[in-house]
Amino acid sequence: MVSRNYWLMKSEPSTFSIDDLAHAPGKRTCWDGVRNYQARNYMRTMAIGDQVLFYHSNADPPAIVGLAEVVTTAYPDSTQFDKKDKHYDPASTPSEPRWDMVDIKYVKTFPKPLALDDLRRDPHLKGMVLLKKGSRLSVQPVTSDEWKHILRLAKD
């Protein structure tokens, strides 16, 4: 049996939405621009086939809106080397890259977004990283039980 991990990845819909992913060439994109060491470290542990909850942050309301799948393992984020990119990092070099990214592929959009406030009220999700006070990571782990529960909520 294949071991699979589950993740939540946040994006502002005005920057890159689930619809943008659904309409991207091959329905896939690189997840670049992550500049938090813990989020980067999570991406470094991702495996092809890992499943992703796609979350719209800074939305009204913030919500889990669909699913994606990891289709590459981590590799150097090219934006760190581009002086014209807002994610440029002068301390990072091609021989010693500091930042990584993975590629994800669109799986589906939920019929109804799962709003953050509704998730907070759900006792099955009380330990979820997303719902912890001060949790701002753009990439975070999701437990298998949380994953299964969220998929049940998405079907209702």
Steps between C-alpha positions, in 0.01 A plus 500: 500500500628845405546744787344834417526831678247779506560872485325835492637772273382858527468749218328834472239458225592841357856365450430137401166326549374145465343614171842621382639155577208330321570709188881484511677306222472134594298613805826533690733765638814542703442613858765771512570799721486321836735691730444337836746232611240273662273514193804432280597204717150357466529527122833320516325200657222487240478199271338454162139402564464689828160668519439872553213706636495824300418792734403853402645742755414870511165408346145568612475258664836326525427138408621163379379501141630182340763235452835470327772238483878529529654400165872572562731481795663821621747678274664846511257791465624701200347825630768521770762569230300754296590856602177627340278262698346606831621170647866566410742400776851648459636255759395200292720367221447229236776295665337541843130570450308597810141460372316213336170444327287206388256464214135430569217391274131589520271221618163664571315803628255444784135577418496730804807652670567382856517832685758552772235597759309176435821297530578669833163386640557138400616291800664241270747766381594660833867397467542599135807720437290742292277569801773556758538854628777680315527237226602685187704243308419489130583128489398277789437135579152349530441172683335205330196533731468874427528427127225237509273726706547796266417281200178394679416866567563584134247237390221635728 
